[in-house]
Structures are given as C-alpha cells and as structure tokens.
Amino acid sequence: MRIIYSEEELKEFISQAVAVSAGHPILIDKFLEDAIELDVDAISDGEITVIAGIMEHIEEAGIHSGDSACVIPPFSLSDEIIGKVKQITYTLARELKVVGLMNVQYAAKDDEIFVLEVNPRASRTIPFVSKATGVPYARLASQVMAGRKLREIGLTREIEIDYFAVKEAVFPFRRFSGVDPVLGPEMRSTGEVMGIDSDFGMAFAKSQIAAQSYLPLEGTVFISVKNRDKRGIIFIAKKLRDLGFKIVATRGTAKVLSNNGIPVKIVEKVGEGRPNVVDVIKNREIDLIINTPSGGRAQLESSIIRKEAIIRNIPFVTTLSGAEATVYAIERLKSGHLTVKSIQEYHQDIFERQGVTLAMGKD
C-alpha cells in the first residue's frame, strides 16, 4: 500500500506489485490531501446511541489509524463539524441496527465530512477511550448485547471530558537497523501510550515522554519539507525561533523561510556538497528534525536522514500536523512544569461534575 504523487511513482509501484503478486488486481483510491481524520466510537442498544469518544488524529489523513497520534476531545475542529459527525454517527447506528459497539472513521476537509469506513464492532481505540473517560465500554457493550438497555446501566448521554487525553503510538524502529520510520497507510506501531493534561500541548508532551521521545527545549532544528508543505511550515518555524531555536534547512525550504523574515542557515542535501545534512546530524549539531517526505530522489534522501536520526536518537517528525503539535508541546514544557494527577482523580471529577452513576451489573 502506498500514496502515489506522480506517474513515475505509479509505474514503479505497479512494476513491484506485478513482480510480487502477478495476476492479482491493484486497487486505486483517490487520496484526500490535507484532510483531518477522526475516529468515532459509539455504543447502542438499538434504541439509544451514545458517543463514547471522538478522537482527532494529529497526523493527517493517510497515516494508518494505528500509527497516528490522536486526541480526545478534538482540539482543532469547529463545533459545527463535531455536531455533523455526531448526527451522522447516530444515523449510521440506527440504519445499521447496531446493538453493542460501533467504530466510524471520518475525514474532514473544507467543512465537508467523508465517511471512510464503518465497523459495527469494537475497535482498537476502545481501550484508549475507556481509559480516557473512565467508562468500561467493552464490558457495557457485552451487557447490551446480552439484552440490557443503556437506560438500565445509566449511560444515556456522552461523557464529555474537560481535559485532553493524547494517544501516541510506540514504534520498534530503534530495534531494527536501516528501517525507514516514515509513516504511511500501512500500520507499523507495536504499542501505544497516553498523556493526560488540562492543556493540549502538555498532554502531547507527556505522551512523547511516555513513548521515550524526549523533545528538546533548546538547540537547532533541521527543516526540509515538500513543496505543498512550504506555506504551512512558516508559522511553525517562526514559533520555533520565538522559542529560542536556531534553524537550518535545505535550499528550497530555506528560501521560503528567509523570504518570510525567518533567520535560517542553509545546509546541503546529500550528494550536493559537504558538509551535508547527514554530516551535521552525525556531528550531533541537530536536536530536532522536521522532514516531510515526497517522491522520487527526495524520498531516498529523506529516508537516509530519518535512518540517521534513529541511530543518533534525535526526535523527528514526518508530518506538518505532527510538527505543529510538537511545537505546542515544547512551548508548554518551556513555560510550565509537569503536574501529576492520577487517572482515578480525573475520572472521579468528571463523573461527579456530570452526575453519572453507572449500574455495571454482573458479567
């Protein structure tokens, strides 16, 4: 499975696919660029449907849902979009006659909502949603499927949390020398962790610490992004400068940043002179890497950079949305202190504030 951006890439992929599985069809889908993906879990007893959680993916649509960091509740979508998503979910549950759990994956782009897939079952996100909200949805769903009603249980409306819970995927890249860590439509993670805080930036920072990705609070950031990300990187680079970081970039990215008044030092690409970007990474002159891959030769160069980052244990980001969340996290870490609050306290506060009492029943 691969995201294709050019005819040359398509020809290369098809030749590889034919060599591996000749005689089998190749499915081609249209890809939604710059869309925000959502995972929605809901529970229904055939009469009432309750939203368990709406998770906004921090990585853009196209990254496998198992690899994407996500946050509950959504942090960047309007109330109008969230309202539409809820209504579509209620309609799907009713029309599909769901009794138990249901997962729906959406993509939101330009105020339009696309339904990617509907699964009338529990998904991998249910444990995360349950831990974030304090509601054991899998247990309740099994009781609903056995004949109990949500009114009997005491769950007739959504449990809305007033803090952020961020799920971050854990990857095995450091255990496998030479593996390219770029994220895509194929799942590569082997676990996940969670960070919770009243502030999104701090919650994301905690999730990174839990995943053993330690974000720098000072130093130098290397930036190299594909053409369609160059406009979006301007705000991120300005924020990094405001936070005290130095910036080095390849010529194309550096030109865009310099034209927007951001001080930047040019570093050569691989094969275009010395010292190049790999040299400065090896010399430990880089503390954070923001590198969004494109196709062709640039993809190969990006792969070399990311592999070197793994060897040197340098945090790297391969999507613009991930870079934005990383900057928020660094900003919060620099301006505040980590606070500790037990997950039981978070749950108790929410249940007391919303007057929720669940009659669990017997398993």
C-alpha positions as CSV (number, residue, x, y, z in Angstrom):
1,M,0.0,0.0,0.0
2,R,1.4,3.4,-1.0
3,I,0.4,7.0,-1.5
4,I,1.4,7.9,-5.1
5,Y,2.1,11.5,-6.2
6,S,3.3,11.1,-9.7
7,E,3.0,8.9,-12.8
8,E,6.6,7.8,-12.3
9,E,5.9,6.6,-8.8
10,L,2.8,4.8,-10.1
11,K,4.8,2.9,-12.7
12,E,7.4,2.0,-10.2
13,F,4.8,0.7,-7.7
14,I,2.9,-1.3,-10.3
15,S,6.1,-3.0,-11.6
16,Q,6.9,-4.0,-8.0
17,A,3.4,-5.2,-7.3
18,V,3.4,-7.3,-10.5
19,A,6.7,-8.9,-9.5
20,V,5.3,-9.8,-6.0
21,S,1.8,-10.9,-6.9
22,A,1.3,-11.3,-10.6
23,G,-2.3,-11.8,-11.7
24,H,-3.9,-10.0,-8.7
25,P,-5.8,-6.8,-9.1
26,I,-4.4,-3.4,-7.9
27,L,-7.0,-1.1,-6.1
28,I,-6.6,2.6,-6.7
29,D,-8.3,5.1,-4.5
30,K,-8.4,8.9,-4.6
31,F,-6.4,10.3,-1.7
32,L,-7.7,13.3,0.3
33,E,-4.8,15.7,0.9
34,D,-4.8,18.0,3.9
35,A,-7.8,16.3,5.5
36,I,-8.2,15.7,9.2
37,E,-9.1,12.1,10.1
38,L,-11.4,11.2,13.0
39,D,-12.2,8.0,14.8
40,V,-15.6,7.9,16.5
41,D,-16.6,5.1,18.8
42,A,-20.3,4.7,19.9
43,I,-22.4,2.3,21.9
44,S,-26.0,1.5,21.0
45,D,-28.8,-0.7,22.4
46,G,-30.9,-0.4,19.3
47,E,-32.9,2.5,20.8
48,I,-30.3,4.9,22.2
49,T,-26.9,5.6,20.7
50,V,-24.3,7.2,22.9
51,I,-21.0,8.6,21.6
52,A,-18.1,7.0,23.5
53,G,-15.4,9.3,22.1
54,I,-14.4,11.4,19.2
55,M,-10.7,11.2,18.5
56,E,-9.0,13.7,16.2
57,H,-5.9,12.3,14.5
58,I,-2.9,14.6,15.0
59,E,-1.3,13.2,11.8
60,E,-3.1,14.0,8.6
61,A,-5.4,11.6,6.8
62,G,-3.5,8.8,5.1
63,I,-1.5,7.8,8.1
64,H,-2.8,4.4,9.4
65,S,-5.1,5.0,12.4
66,G,-3.0,2.6,14.5
67,D,0.1,4.7,13.8
68,S,-1.4,8.2,14.2
69,A,-1.3,10.1,17.4
70,C,-4.8,11.2,18.3
71,V,-6.5,13.3,21.0
72,I,-9.9,13.2,22.7
73,P,-11.7,15.5,22.6
74,P,-10.9,17.1,19.2
75,F,-8.7,20.2,19.6
76,S,-8.9,22.0,16.2
77,L,-12.4,21.2,14.8
78,S,-15.3,23.6,15.0
79,D,-18.5,22.8,16.9
80,E,-20.4,22.7,13.6
81,I,-18.2,19.9,12.2
82,I,-18.4,17.9,15.5
83,G,-22.2,18.3,15.5
84,K,-22.4,16.9,12.0
85,V,-20.1,14.0,12.8
86,K,-22.4,13.1,15.8
87,Q,-25.5,13.2,13.7
88,I,-24.0,11.0,11.0
89,T,-22.9,8.5,13.7
90,Y,-26.4,8.4,15.2
91,T,-27.9,7.8,11.8
92,L,-25.5,5.1,10.9
93,A,-26.1,3.2,14.2
94,R,-29.9,3.4,13.6
95,E,-29.8,2.3,10.0
96,L,-27.3,-0.5,10.6
97,K,-29.4,-1.6,13.7
98,V,-26.2,-1.7,15.8
99,V,-26.5,-3.4,19.2
100,G,-23.2,-3.0,21.0
101,L,-20.2,-1.0,19.9
102,M,-19.5,0.7,16.6
103,N,-16.5,2.5,15.1
104,V,-16.6,5.0,12.3
105,Q,-13.6,6.6,10.6
106,Y,-14.2,10.1,9.1
107,A,-12.2,12.6,7.1
108,A,-13.0,16.3,7.4
109,K,-11.8,18.7,4.6
110,D,-13.1,22.2,3.8
111,D,-16.1,21.8,6.0
112,E,-17.1,18.6,4.2
113,I,-17.2,15.2,6.0
114,F,-16.3,11.9,4.3
115,V,-17.2,8.5,5.8
116,L,-14.1,6.3,5.3
117,E,-15.4,3.1,6.9
118,V,-17.9,1.8,9.4
119,N,-17.3,-1.2,11.6
120,P,-20.2,-2.5,13.8
121,R,-17.9,-3.8,16.4
122,A,-15.3,-2.8,19.0
123,S,-12.1,-1.3,17.6
124,R,-8.5,-0.9,18.8
125,T,-9.5,2.6,20.1
126,I,-12.0,1.4,22.7
127,P,-9.3,0.7,25.4
128,F,-8.0,4.2,24.9
129,V,-11.4,5.8,25.1
130,S,-12.3,3.8,28.2
131,K,-9.1,4.8,29.9
132,A,-9.6,8.4,28.9
133,T,-13.2,8.6,30.2
134,G,-13.4,6.0,32.9
135,V,-16.2,4.1,31.2
136,P,-15.6,0.4,30.6
137,Y,-17.3,0.4,27.2
138,A,-16.3,-3.2,26.2
139,R,-17.9,-4.5,29.4
140,L,-21.0,-2.4,28.9
141,A,-21.3,-3.4,25.3
142,S,-21.3,-7.1,26.2
143,Q,-24.1,-6.5,28.6
144,V,-26.1,-4.6,26.0
145,M,-25.6,-7.4,23.5
146,A,-27.0,-9.8,26.2
147,G,-30.2,-7.7,26.4
148,R,-29.6,-4.9,28.9
149,K,-30.6,-1.3,27.9
150,L,-28.4,1.7,28.3
151,R,-31.1,3.3,30.5
152,E,-30.7,0.5,33.0
153,I,-27.0,1.0,33.0
154,G,-27.3,4.8,33.5
155,L,-25.5,5.7,30.3
156,T,-27.9,7.8,28.2
157,R,-25.6,10.7,27.1
158,E,-22.0,11.3,26.1
159,I,-19.4,11.6,28.9
160,E,-17.7,14.9,28.0
161,I,-14.2,15.3,29.5
162,D,-12.7,18.7,30.3
163,Y,-9.1,17.6,29.8
164,F,-7.1,16.3,26.9
165,A,-6.0,12.6,26.5
166,V,-3.4,12.0,23.8
167,K,-2.7,8.6,22.5
168,E,0.8,8.2,20.9
169,A,1.9,5.1,19.0
170,V,5.1,3.3,20.0
171,F,7.4,2.1,17.2
172,P,10.1,-0.5,17.1
173,F,12.4,1.4,14.7
174,R,15.4,1.6,17.0
175,R,15.5,-2.2,17.3
176,F,15.8,-2.6,13.5
177,S,18.8,-1.1,11.9
178,G,18.2,0.5,8.5
179,V,14.4,0.7,8.7
180,D,12.8,3.9,7.4
181,P,10.5,5.3,10.1
182,V,8.3,7.3,7.7
183,L,4.6,6.9,8.4
184,G,2.0,5.9,5.8
185,P,-1.1,3.8,5.2
186,E,0.5,0.6,6.5
187,M,0.5,0.1,10.3
188,R,3.9,-0.2,11.8
189,S,3.4,0.5,15.5
190,T,3.8,-2.2,18.2
191,G,2.1,-0.4,21.2
192,E,0.7,2.8,22.5
193,V,0.9,5.2,25.4
194,M,-1.3,8.0,26.8
195,G,-0.7,11.5,28.1
196,I,-3.3,13.5,30.0
197,D,-3.5,17.1,31.0
198,S,-5.9,20.1,31.0
199,D,-3.7,21.7,28.3
200,F,-3.3,20.0,24.9
201,G,0.3,20.9,24.5
202,M,1.3,19.5,27.9
203,A,-0.8,16.3,27.2
204,F,1.0,15.8,24.0
205,A,4.4,16.4,25.7
206,K,3.5,13.8,28.3
207,S,2.6,11.3,25.6
208,Q,6.0,11.9,23.9
209,I,7.9,11.3,27.2
210,A,5.9,8.1,27.7
211,A,6.9,7.0,24.2
212,Q,10.6,7.8,25.1
213,S,10.7,10.6,22.5
214,Y,12.3,13.4,24.5
215,L,11.7,16.8,23.0
216,P,14.5,19.4,23.1
217,L,13.9,22.7,24.9
218,E,16.8,24.4,23.0
219,G,19.3,23.9,20.2
220,T,19.0,23.6,16.4
221,V,16.1,22.3,14.3
222,F,16.6,20.9,10.8
223,I,13.7,21.6,8.5
224,S,13.1,20.2,5.0
225,V,9.6,19.9,3.7
226,K,7.9,19.0,0.4
227,N,6.5,21.8,-1.8
228,R,2.9,21.6,-0.6
229,D,4.0,21.9,3.0
230,K,6.2,25.0,2.5
231,R,3.4,27.5,3.3
232,G,2.4,25.6,6.4
233,I,5.9,25.4,7.8
234,I,6.3,29.2,8.0
235,F,4.2,29.6,11.2
236,I,5.9,26.6,12.8
237,A,9.4,27.9,12.0
238,K,8.5,31.4,13.4
239,K,7.3,29.8,16.6
240,L,10.5,27.7,16.9
241,R,12.6,30.9,16.5
242,D,10.4,32.7,19.2
243,L,11.2,29.7,21.5
244,G,14.9,30.3,21.0
245,F,15.8,27.6,18.5
246,K,18.2,28.0,15.6
247,I,17.0,26.7,12.2
248,V,18.9,25.1,9.4
249,A,17.2,24.0,6.2
250,T,17.8,22.7,2.7
251,R,17.8,25.4,0.0
252,G,14.2,25.2,-1.1
253,T,12.8,25.3,2.4
254,A,15.4,27.9,3.5
255,K,14.4,30.3,0.7
256,V,10.7,30.2,1.8
257,L,11.7,30.8,5.4
258,S,14.1,33.6,4.6
259,N,11.5,35.3,2.3
260,N,9.3,35.5,5.4
261,G,11.8,37.0,7.6
262,I,13.0,33.9,9.5
263,P,16.8,33.6,10.0
264,V,17.9,30.3,8.6
265,K,21.2,28.7,7.7
266,I,21.4,26.6,4.5
267,V,22.7,23.0,4.7
268,E,23.4,21.0,1.6
269,K,21.4,18.0,0.5
270,V,23.0,14.6,0.3
271,G,25.2,14.5,-2.8
272,E,25.3,18.2,-3.3
273,G,28.4,19.1,-1.3
274,R,29.9,18.8,2.2
275,P,29.1,19.2,4.9
276,N,25.6,18.0,4.1
277,V,22.6,17.4,6.3
278,V,23.7,13.8,7.2
279,D,27.1,15.2,8.2
280,V,25.6,17.7,10.7
281,I,23.3,15.1,12.1
282,K,26.3,12.7,12.7
283,N,28.2,15.6,14.3
284,R,25.2,16.0,16.7
285,E,24.6,19.5,15.6
286,I,20.8,18.9,15.2
287,D,18.4,18.5,18.1
288,L,15.1,18.1,16.2
289,I,14.2,17.1,12.7
290,I,11.1,18.1,10.7
291,N,11.2,16.3,7.4
292,T,8.1,15.7,5.3
293,P,8.9,13.2,2.5
294,S,8.0,13.5,-1.2
295,G,8.5,11.1,-4.0
296,G,11.5,10.2,-6.3
297,R,15.0,11.1,-5.3
298,A,13.8,13.3,-2.5
299,Q,12.2,10.2,-0.9
300,L,15.5,8.4,-0.9
301,E,17.3,11.4,0.7
302,S,14.6,11.8,3.3
303,S,15.0,8.1,4.1
304,I,18.7,8.5,4.8
305,I,18.0,11.4,7.1
306,R,15.4,9.6,9.1
307,K,17.5,6.5,9.5
308,E,20.4,8.6,10.8
309,A,18.1,10.3,13.2
310,I,17.2,6.9,14.7
311,I,20.8,5.9,15.1
312,R,21.6,9.2,16.9
313,N,18.3,9.1,19.0
314,I,17.2,12.5,17.6
315,P,13.4,13.2,17.7
316,F,11.9,13.5,14.2
317,V,8.6,14.5,12.7
318,T,7.4,13.4,9.3
319,T,4.0,15.3,9.0
320,L,3.2,19.0,9.3
321,S,0.4,18.4,11.7
322,G,2.8,16.4,13.9
323,A,5.3,19.3,13.8
324,E,2.6,21.7,14.9
325,A,1.7,19.5,17.9
326,T,5.4,19.1,18.7
327,V,5.9,22.9,18.9
328,Y,2.9,23.3,21.2
329,A,4.4,20.6,23.5
330,I,7.8,22.3,23.5
331,E,6.2,25.7,24.3
332,R,4.3,24.2,27.3
333,L,7.4,22.4,28.6
334,K,9.4,25.6,28.5
335,S,6.7,27.7,30.1
336,G,5.4,25.4,32.8
337,H,6.1,22.4,35.0
338,L,4.8,18.9,34.6
339,T,2.0,18.2,37.0
340,V,0.8,14.8,38.2
341,K,-2.7,13.7,38.8
342,S,-4.0,10.2,39.0
343,I,-6.3,8.9,36.3
344,Q,-8.8,7.9,39.0
345,E,-9.0,11.6,40.1
346,Y,-9.7,12.7,36.5
347,H,-12.5,10.1,36.2
348,Q,-14.0,10.9,39.6
349,D,-14.1,14.7,38.9
350,I,-15.9,14.1,35.6
351,F,-18.4,11.6,37.0
352,E,-19.2,13.9,39.9
353,R,-19.5,17.0,37.8
354,Q,-21.8,15.3,35.3
355,G,-23.8,13.3,37.9
356,V,-23.0,10.0,36.3
357,T,-23.6,6.7,38.1
358,L,-23.2,3.5,36.1
359,A,-25.0,0.3,37.1
360,M,-22.5,-2.2,35.9
361,G,-24.4,-5.3,36.6
362,K,-22.9,-8.8,36.6
363,D,-20.6,-10.1,33.8
